[in-house]
């Protein structure tokens, strides 16, 4: 525990990454949120995923918000395998020039103008691509993602070695592309049920080849992606990964499994791990223990298990934890366990909240009246807020229940026929 330092001072301390040697100016990570602000065309793949003025404007606002690092949401590597329409996309054949490249250069420029790092979260959805976009997805195994409130998913096929090689090349090309565009690093999305997570989790990975079975084998895809990325970028380019500290399902990742996964990943040259949890089927918020409620962070108890198993060499990846924070004290207390803290929805409510905290201006994160169990409402409203920021508007005030309930009412009404059709 840090002595004689205020919570704001602790959170304002820089953090240096062991592999790249880069330093973030404070302990805050603006956790990736799916923005849906890039171009989309139902037919022409080349017109999908280009940064728009609104997308650039959003990262300008966050770039001025005092964040140690801003992490973009779900940059995809396949134009026909995306988490949702409007995702940013860097196809494997994207050249280092032209409108797409200039758009990413503009994002990097505005996002780090005030000294924070800009890191792109790069992802492949695997089986979590809407069936309206892709009828033949790939995954670790042929296990279908059940329908959820925002859509249906086709049954995937198990990825072949050729598929895996294409995925690895896609991540490596995206990393090189992003560095040339001015980004400081990438974060592999290995959480929340996307493709890397589908390989990491025993629930979705039933393979019997070198990519399935043991923890080492299930981590192989992530390790091979990291190796390919490092071969394509400079030594000072940050490479992180977001993984689940726990899944709340039978055969899912446990904290003990996550600790073993971290050990398997430690030798792959990652600068940091961001610990999260849950997936499309089981959101973390529903499973909070009393100890978690008292400590605020959703995954802090699980992080302790993972941190205890780490080898202390001084070169081990730094660890961030994301989710559930309400107060500045809670954020600072988490630093007794981990190295940094991630904030997502609060950054949508106030893009400058990190800077305000570090400057000692506030004691709490922006309040919300959305119940924690109302996960869908919280995500939908956060996306609306970030889109308002992108358009130069004030984000919706979620401390007033009438406002978010009025916004959600027509959305819920429109979803009911879809839900009934899935029964």
N, C-alpha and C positions, 0 to 999 in steps of 0.2 A: 504493500500500500504506500502511495506517495504521501509524505508528511508535509504539513504546513503549506499545502497548495490548495487553492480554491478549486471547486469542480471545473470552473471555466478555464483556469490555468492548466489543469491536467489535460483537458480536451484540446487546448490550444498548442500542446507540445507537438513538434514535428515527429514524423515516423519515417525511418530510412529502411528501404527494402534490401534484403541481403544479396540478391543475385544481380539486379540491374544497378544497384547503388544509388538509385533515384530516391529523392526525399519528398514526401507529401508535407505541406506546411502545417497540418494539424491532424487530429485523430479521426476526423469525420470522413465517411464515405457516403456519397449520395447514391443510394442503392438503385440499381437499374429498375426502371418502370417501362412497360410497353407503351410507346407514345402514339402509334398509329397516325403519324404526321407526315410520312413520306408518300411519294407518288404511287398510284396503283392503276393498272389497266387490266381488265378482265381477259384480254386476248394477247396483247403484245408484252412479252416478258421483259423486253429491253426498256420498257417504260415503267417498270416496277421498282420501287425502293430507292428512288433518288431523293436526296434531302431537299426539302421545300424551304421557302423563307420562314415559315412558321416553325419548322424543326430547328432551324438555325437560331431563330429568336428565342426559343425555349432554352437552348444551351448557352446563349448569351446571358439570359437571366440567371441561370444556375452558375455560370462562370463568374458572375459578379456577387455570388451569394456567400462567399467565404468558405467553400468546401475544400477539404484537403485533396479529395479526388472526386470527380464526377464520372459516373459510369453510365454510358448510354444503354438503352434497353434493346436487347434482342436483335442485334444486327445479324441478318441471315446470310447464308452462303449459297442458297439455291432459290431461284425466283419462283419455283413451283413447289417448294417445301418451306412454308413460312408459318409462323405462329398465328398471324392474322394479317389481313390486308392493311397496307400502310406501314408495315415494318420497313426499316432500312435494310438494303440488300447490297452485298458485294459479291456478284457472281464470280465463278472461278476464272472466267475469261475477261473480266473487267479490266480495261487498260488503265495505265497510270496517267490518264489525260481525259479530257472531255467533261461534259456537264456533271456526271456522277462524281468524278474525282474532285472537280472544283467545289462541289457541294460539301463533300467531306472535309476538304481543306478549310472551307469557311466555318464549319462546325468546330474544328480543332482550334482555329484562330480565336474565335470569340470565347470558347469554353475555358481557355487557359490564360486569357489576357490578364487576369488579376493574380496569377501565381499558382493556382491549383493545377493538379494533373487532370488530363482528360483521357479516360480509358474506355474503350469500346467493349461492351459485352457481346461476344460473338457466339452464335448459337445455331443449332440445327434442331427442328422440332421433333424429328423422328415420327412416332405415331401420333403426336399431338399437333397435327395439321388438320384444319377443318376439312371435312369430306367434300365441301363445296369447292375447295381449292385443289385437293389431291386425293384421288380415289385409290392410289396404290402406294401408300407410304412404306418406309422401311423402319425397322426397330431392331433392338438386340434379338428379340424373338417374335414369334407371330401371335403376340398377346394383344388383344384389342383394347384400346382406351375406352372405358364406358362413357356414354354421353353425359355432359354436364350442362349447367344452366345456359352456357353461351354457345353450345353447338354439339354436333355429332362428329364422330371420327371413324374412318374406314379401318377395316382389319389390315394390319401391316404384314409384310413378309419379313423374315429374318434377313438382315443385311448380309450380302456375300462379301468376300474379301475384296472384290472389285468395288463394291459400294463403299466399303470402309476406306479403301485407298482414295476414292473420290472425296469422301468427307474430310480425310486428313489433309488432302491437297487444298480443299476449300478453305479450311481454317488457316493453313499456312499462307495461302495467297492473300486472304483477308488481312492477316497480320502485317505482311509486307506492304500491302496497299495502304493500310492505316498509318503505318510509320511514315511512308512517303508523303502521306497527306498531312502529317504534323501531329498525329496522336502520340501520346506518351506511352501507351500500352494497350493490352487487351486483357479481358477476363473471359475465360472459357465458362460457358453456362453449363455447369454439371449438376444443377439442382432442379427442383420443381417439376420433375418428370420429363424433361426434354431428352434429346437423344443420348448425350453423354450420361445423364442420370439413368436412362433406361439400361445402359450397359453396367453402370455401377451397382444398381439395385438387384438383389437376388429375386425380388418379386417379378421383375420384368425381364431378367436375363436368365434364360434356361439353356444357354448354349453349352455345347460339350467340346468346343474347340478351344483355341488359345485365348479367346475373348470371354470365356465363361467358366463358372465353377468357383475357383479360389478368388480371394480378394485381389491378389496380384493379377490374375487374368481379367477380372472384371474392370480393373483400373487400367488395363493395357491400352485401350483406345485413348483415354485421356493422356497417358504418358506418351504415346506415339504422336498425338497431336502436338503436345508441348515440345517434343524433340524436333518435329518438323518446323514448328514456329521458330524455335531458337536458331535453326539453320538458315532462316530467311530474314531475320531481323538483326539489328545491332545489339551489342552486349548491354547497352543502357536502356533497352526497351523493356518495360514492365510486363510481366506475364503472371496473371493471377487466375484463380479458379473459384467459382462459387459451387459449393456442394451442400447437400443436406446433412445436417447433424443427426437427423432422425426422420423416419417416416412412420406414420401412425397406423400401420396396417400389418396384418399377418404376413410374414416373410419379407417385410420391408427392412430398410436400414435401421439398425439400432445404434445408440451412441457408441457401443463397443465396436460395431462394424465400422462406424465412421472413423473411430480412432485408428483402426487397422488400415482403412482407406487412406487416411492422411499419411500414415507411415509409408504406404506404398507409393504415394505421390510425392513425398518429400525429396526424393532423389531426382525428380524430373525438372528441377530448375524453376519452380514456382516462387514468385516473390511473396505471395500471400494467398491464404484461404479466406473466403467469406463464408461463414456458416449460416445456413438458413434451415428450412425444414418444410415438410409437407409436400403435397402435389395436387394435381387437379381433383383427385378423388377425396383426399383428406387434408383439409387446411389445418395448419398448426394451431390456430387460435381456439379451436374447439377443445383442445386437449390440455389446456393450461392447468398446472398443478398449483396448489396453494403457495408453495415455495416460489414458484415462478411469478405468481401475481405480486408477491411481496417484493421481489427483486426486479420487477418490470420486464426485463428482457425475456422473450419467449423461450430462447434456447440456451440460456446461461447455465442451467444445471447440466445440460448435455455437453456444453462446451468445456465444462470442468473435467468431465471424463476424457474428452479428447485431448485437452491440454496436458493432463497428467501423464498421458501416454507418449507425449512428444519427447524426442531426443533433444536435449538442450546443448546445442553446439555453438550457438551464436549466429549460425548461418541458416537456422530453420526458418521456414516461411512465417511471416507475420500473420496474425489471425484477427479477422474482424468478425463481429457478430451483429446480425441485423434482425430487427423486429420486436415490437412490443414496448418500446421506450415511451415514457410519458413526461419525465422530469430530467432536468440537467443533472441532479444528484444521481439518478438512476443510470444515466449515461456514464458519468464519471466513475461510479462504483463498478461498472462492468470492466473498467480498465484494471481492476484488481485481478481479473481472470484473463482477459484478452488484450490485444494491442490497440485495437481500434473499434469504432462503432459505426454501423450502417443505419441510415435513416432513409425511408422511402416515401411513404404517404405524407409525412410532415413536410417534405421538400416540395410537395405539390400544393400544400396549403400555404406555405411561405417559402419561396425560393431562397431567401436570405437567412433562414433560421440558423444555419451553422455559424455564420458570421456574427449574428446577434448573440448567440450563446458564448462564443469565444470572447467577445467583447464585454461579457457580463451584463448584457441588457435584459435578459429574460431568464426565468427559473424553470419554465416548463415549455414543452413542445405545444404547437397549436392544438387547442382542445377540439374534440369532436363528440357529437351526441349519437353517432352511429354505434350501436352495440357491437362488441367484439365478435359475437356470433354471426353478425350480418356481414360476412366476408365479401359476398358478391357486391353488396351496396357500397362497401368501403372501396373496393377496387374500381367500380364503375365511376364513383364520385371523384376518386383521385385522378382517374384519366380525364374526366371533364375539367378538373382544376388545372392540370398541366396543359390541356389544350387552350384553356382561357389564358394562361400565362403566355403561351405561344402567340396568341392573338393580341397581346397587349392589354388584356382585361384583368381585373382583380379576380383572384380565384374565389369560388363559392365558399361561403362561411359555413363550415360544417358544425359549428357550435350552436347553430340555430336549427333545430330539428325540422321545422316546417319547410326550410329551404331544400334540404336534401330529400326529404320525403316527397315534396312536390316534383322534384326532378326525377326521382325514381319511379313514381306512380305509373307513367305511361310506358316506361321500360319494362316494369314487372307485368303490366297488362299485355304487352306485346309478346313476352316470353311464355305466357301461360299456354297458348296453343302448342308451342314447341315442346314444352315439358309434358303436356298431356299426350302428345304423339309419341313420346319416348316410353310411356308406361307399358 
